[in-house]
Amino acid sequence: MLYPQATHFASEPFMSNHAIPARLQLRHITKRYPGCLANDAVDLTIQPGEIHALLGENGAGKSTLMKIIYGVTQPDAGSIIWQGQAQTMRNPAQARSLGIGMVFQHFSLFETLSVAQNIALAMG
């Protein structure tokens, strides 16, 4: 299972000394599939300018977490804070409108999207 460690967790979005909100904050993100707990209360905070890598074995939940951030998959629990504002990523178009993008290692169709939606997603 994936257990990224948060550098900060509080009831309010992280604020640095310069009063800039965290770029992305995940709070208790949980995703279950039948017979599998893919993400178990994941907390992660990313500040502007930071670069992070998610590492883990196959099936650890890395792709699931990224698909939740990108709006392809909905979490069962938890919240996403983008630039200090709570967000519900309903779909990739919403994520892109906020400036969130995703590059896939392999060509991928999203089973939850229609053919037209998959094509529209690829066209940006």
SULMO-V847396 format. One record per residue. RES is the residue in three letters. OMEGA is omega as a letter, one per 40 degrees, with the letter a starting at -180 (* if undefined). Layout:
RES;OMEGA
RES;OMEGA
This chain:
MET;a
LEU;i
TYR;i
PRO;a
GLN;i
ALA;i
THR;i
HIS;i
PHE;i
ALA;i
SER;i
GLU;i
PRO;i
PHE;i
MET;i
SER;i
ASN;a
HIS;i
ALA;i
ILE;a
PRO;i
ALA;i
ARG;a
LEU;i
GLN;i
LEU;a
ARG;i
HIS;i
ILE;a
THR;i
LYS;i
ARG;i
TYR;i
PRO;i
GLY;a
CYS;i
LEU;a
ALA;i
ASN;a
ASP;i
ALA;a
VAL;i
ASP;a
LEU;i
THR;i
ILE;i
GLN;i
PRO;i
GLY;i
GLU;i
ILE;a
HIS;i
ALA;i
LEU;a
LEU;i
GLY;i
GLU;i
ASN;i
GLY;a
ALA;i
GLY;a
LYS;a
SER;i
THR;i
LEU;i
MET;i
LYS;i
ILE;i
ILE;a
TYR;i
GLY;i
VAL;a
THR;i
GLN;i
PRO;i
ASP;i
ALA;i
GLY;a
SER;i
ILE;i
ILE;i
TRP;i
GLN;i
GLY;a
GLN;i
ALA;a
GLN;i
THR;a
MET;a
ARG;a
ASN;i
PRO;i
ALA;i
GLN;i
ALA;i
ARG;i
SER;i
LEU;a
GLY;i
ILE;i
GLY;i
MET;i
VAL;a
PHE;i
GLN;i
HIS;i
PHE;a
SER;i
LEU;i
PHE;a
GLU;a
THR;a
LEU;i
SER;i
VAL;a
ALA;i
GLN;i
ASN;i
ILE;i
ALA;i
LEU;a
ALA;a
MET;i
GLY;*
